[in-house]
Amino acid sequence: MTVDRRGSPRQALGRDVLVYTEDGKAIGACQLCDVSATGARLSMAARTMDKLPEEFILVLAKRAKVNRRCRVVWRSQDEVGVRFSIRAAVKSRSPVAANSAASAGRSQATAG
């Protein structure tokens, strides 16, 4: 039997999202399988998985500018588990990275 060690419960979603490098370059599209307050499980094509760095920006809603900075926790052949990370410094001033930092900061302020 598998033990669920997650700190917060996951909600199944199954929606299309985008992934970008921290400097704002598009990596590709993927599917957001499930999400929690602290992380997510993503499903993606092999070509996207091959380009995915250890840290990246997950764009949940481009028009609403909802982004999360992510760190890879585990990888399988077609899925990746990520933890949402919060860092005070933004490496680049790209719109995607800046929006990610701002939205993550707002999430922490309202959660705390």
LONUMAR-107589 format. One line per field, with one value per residue: residue in three letters; x, y, z of N, C-alpha, C in turn. Coordinates in steps of 0.05 Angstrom, whole numbers, m for minus. Layout:
BEGIN
residuo <- c(ala; ...)
nx <- c(X; ...)
ny <- c(Y; ...)
nz <- c(Z; ...)
cax <- c(X; ...)
cay <- c(Y; ...)
caz <- c(Z; ...)
cx <- c(X; ...)
cy <- c(Y; ...)
cz <- c(Z; ...)
***
This chain:
BEGIN
residuo <- c(met; thr; val; asp; arg; arg; gly; ser; pro; arg; gln; ala; leu; gly; arg; asp; val; leu; val; tyr; thr; glu; asp; gly; lys; ala; ile; gly; ala; cys; gln; leu; cys; asp; val; ser; ala; thr; gly; ala; arg; leu; ser; met; ala; ala; arg; thr; met; asp; lys; leu; pro; glu; glu; phe; ile; leu; val; leu; ala; lys; arg; ala; lys; val; asn; arg; arg; cys; arg; val; val; trp; arg; ser; gln; asp; glu; val; gly; val; arg; phe; ser; ile; arg; ala; ala; val; lys; ser; arg; ser; pro; val; ala; ala; asn; ser; ala; ala; ser; ala; gly; arg; ser; gln; ala; thr; ala; gly)
nx <- c(17; 11; 34; 8; 44; 36; 31; m13; m80; m94; m126; m162; m154; m142; m129; m105; m41; 16; 88; 146; 214; 254; 271; 232; 225; 187; 172; 136; 71; 29; m8; m44; m52; m66; m72; m47; m42; 12; 38; 41; 19; 41; 29; 63; 87; 141; 180; 173; 184; 238; 261; 250; 272; 301; 279; 225; 173; 105; 49; m14; m60; m60; m85; m105; m59; m37; 12; 62; 122; 162; 193; 223; 205; 199; 206; 176; 166; 127; 105; 111; 126; 117; 139; 113; 152; 177; 211; 248; 279; 279; 305; 305; 279; 235; 167; 136; 166; 167; 112; 102; 131; 105; 51; 59; 78; 33; m1; 24; 19; m36; m46; m20)
ny <- c(m24; 44; 101; 165; 221; 275; 344; 375; 367; 342; 367; 342; 363; 366; 403; 444; 474; 519; 517; 553; 577; 605; 654; 670; 642; 601; 533; 492; 460; 429; 382; 396; 354; 346; 388; 423; 465; 468; 444; 406; 357; 343; 325; 309; 313; 275; 306; 356; 343; 330; 380; 406; 443; 439; 479; 521; 562; 556; 568; 581; 609; 648; 697; 717; 723; 684; 651; 604; 592; 536; 476; 416; 355; 300; 255; 218; 176; 204; 241; 292; 313; 371; 422; 481; 539; 593; 650; 706; 736; 750; 721; 741; 796; 785; 787; 741; 716; 758; 765; 715; 716; 758; 739; 693; 717; 745; 702; 678; 719; 723; 672; 670)
nz <- c(0; m17; 16; 27; 30; 27; 47; 40; 15; m51; m110; m164; m231; m289; m333; m387; m387; m388; m392; m375; m380; m327; m347; m381; m430; m473; m459; m467; m474; m425; m384; m327; m278; m224; m165; m108; m49; m43; m86; m149; m199; m262; m330; m389; m458; m484; m511; m488; m434; m438; m445; m398; m343; m276; m245; m259; m291; m281; m318; m302; m315; m367; m385; m337; m311; m275; m244; m224; m191; m197; m171; m190; m161; m168; m225; m278; m335; m366; m331; m281; m215; m177; m132; m107; m105; m66; m74; m55; m89; m159; m214; m266; m304; m334; m360; m347; m305; m268; m257; m235; m187; m162; m158; m127; m80; m64; m54; m10; 27; 35; 54; 102)
cax <- c(0; 26; 27; 8; 59; 32; 23; m40; m94; m94; m152; m159; m162; m142; m131; m81; m25; 41; 112; 166; 238; 253; 276; 209; 223; 167; 182; 115; 45; 26; m33; m44; m68; m77; m58; m52; m31; 41; 50; 23; 28; 38; 33; 72; 99; 170; 196; 171; 198; 266; 270; 242; 294; 294; 262; 211; 149; 80; 29; m40; m80; m45; m99; m107; m31; m34; 36; 75; 150; 162; 217; 217; 209; 203; 199; 172; 169; 110; 95; 130; 114; 131; 132; 113; 172; 174; 237; 246; 293; 272; 330; 303; 257; 215; 139; 128; 179; 158; 85; 103; 140; 84; 28; 68; 79; 5; m12; 35; 8; m64; m46; m7)
cay <- c(0; 69; 121; 192; 238; 303; 361; 386; 350; 348; 369; 334; 384; 358; 426; 450; 496; 524; 519; 572; 579; 628; 679; 676; 628; 579; 506; 477; 457; 404; 379; 398; 331; 353; 410; 429; 491; 467; 432; 396; 335; 350; 305; 323; 298; 270; 329; 377; 333; 332; 408; 417; 446; 432; 501; 534; 577; 543; 589; 569; 624; 669; 722; 727; 724; 667; 636; 593; 583; 508; 460; 388; 337; 274; 252; 192; 178; 225; 259; 305; 325; 396; 437; 510; 551; 621; 662; 735; 747; 740; 720; 758; 815; 779; 790; 716; 712; 779; 759; 692; 725; 775; 723; 676; 734; 750; 677; 675; 740; 716; 647; 672)
caz <- c(0; m18; 37; 17; 49; 21; 69; 35; m4; m80; m124; m192; m249; m317; m351; m402; m376; m402; m376; m385; m365; m309; m361; m398; m456; m473; m460; m480; m460; m410; m371; m298; m270; m198; m153; m79; m42; m43; m110; m170; m216; m290; m350; m413; m479; m480; m521; m467; m411; m444; m443; m372; m324; m249; m236; m282; m285; m290; m324; m298; m330; m380; m385; m309; m301; m252; m249; m200; m194; m190; m169; m194; m138; m180; m253; m289; m364; m377; m310; m263; m191; m171; m108; m112; m89; m62; m70; m54; m113; m185; m230; m290; m303; m355; m350; m335; m279; m249; m249; m218; m161; m150; m150; m105; m56; m56; m43; 17; 45; 42; 68; 128)
cx <- c(18; 15; 29; 21; 55; 22; m4; m53; m94; m122; m147; m169; m164; m145; m104; m68; 0; 64; 132; 191; 236; 258; 255; 207; 204; 181; 162; 90; 46; m2; m29; m63; m82; m60; m65; m41; m1; 54; 30; 36; 21; 44; 41; 85; 129; 187; 195; 187; 228; 277; 264; 265; 284; 276; 250; 186; 125; 59; 2; m62; m66; m59; m101; m80; m27; m11; 47; 103; 151; 190; 209; 224; 214; 195; 194; 174; 152; 97; 117; 114; 131; 121; 133; 134; 168; 202; 234; 258; 283; 297; 328; 279; 236; 187; 130; 140; 170; 130; 84; 111; 118; 60; 35; 69; 51; m7; m2; 23; m21; m66; m37; m21)
cy <- c(25; 89; 149; 210; 268; 319; 373; 370; 360; 349; 362; 357; 375; 381; 431; 475; 498; 525; 537; 570; 603; 655; 684; 662; 604; 552; 489; 476; 430; 403; 380; 376; 336; 374; 413; 457; 492; 456; 421; 372; 343; 327; 319; 304; 295; 293; 352; 369; 336; 360; 420; 419; 439; 454; 515; 548; 562; 565; 575; 582; 649; 696; 734; 730; 709; 648; 626; 585; 555; 496; 431; 372; 308; 275; 223; 196; 200; 243; 270; 316; 349; 407; 466; 523; 581; 632; 692; 747; 734; 743; 739; 777; 810; 781; 764; 712; 733; 773; 735; 700; 741; 758; 704; 692; 740; 725; 673; 695; 734; 690; 650; 690)
cz <- c(0; 3; 25; 38; 44; 45; 65; 13; m32; m91; m153; m210; m278; m337; m364; m390; m393; m383; m390; m368; m346; m323; m382; m425; m453; m475; m474; m464; m445; m397; m340; m288; m243; m185; m124; m74; m44; m68; m129; m184; m245; m308; m376; m433; m473; m489; m501; m442; m414; m440; m415; m352; m295; m236; m261; m272; m297; m294; m323; m313; m341; m379; m357; m296; m276; m258; m222; m208; m183; m188; m172; m170; m148; m209; m260; m319; m376; m356; m293; m239; m184; m144; m116; m94; m88; m56; m72; m80; m138; m202; m254; m287; m325; m343; m336; m307; m259; m239; m231; m190; m147; m141; m127; m79; m46; m43; m15; 36; 53; 58; 97; 146)
***
